[in-house]
Amino acid sequence: MEIILYFSLFLLIVVILIINFTKSLRKAVLLSAVMSIISSLVYLLLLSPDVALAEAVIGCSISTIILLTAIKHLNIINVVYQTENINQDRLSEQFKKIFNKEDYDIHFFSNSEEFSTNLEKYDHIDYYIHEKDKEILFYANEKNENYIAVKKVISQSSDKKIIEVLELDYEK
């Protein structure tokens, strides 16, 4: 019985560490439900069936449903740019004009990593701006209704010419 308890506690610590290092909100919420199930098992092994039942019902089901519903209605826009010639403050101002600030949470990420590395690094990228030679490449998902407006914003935020808009469509 003690071996199962210690293994459950170890598993609980592992799940907590995985939650801390996951980049996806949905995965974190689902892993917190797993953590809740393991906690219920620990309470049951500690001879507290009432606490175990409460943890299972509240932690695993109700909290998970509420958090997943909240995430579904969360509008996050991720903009990754890989250029030195775009002013982030100016770009941020322009994005806020297109997207209502109260409705969207806009995140800007600047780095010098390769395109494929960025796709792996970030859970979801809505807009990707990349400078190549003397031109700017702009990647967006065509399903996003604002990508033409964003292309205009990027062209206003840089003195270089945008040469193309490429479809950014991938499933994770």
Salt bridges, closest charged atoms under 4 A:
ASP105 OD2 - HIS107 NE2 2.97
GLU113 OE2 - LYS121 NZ 3.67
ASP126 OD1 - HIS124 NE2 2.75
GLU131 OE2 - LYS160 NZ 2.38
ASP169 OD2 - LYS143 NZ 3.77
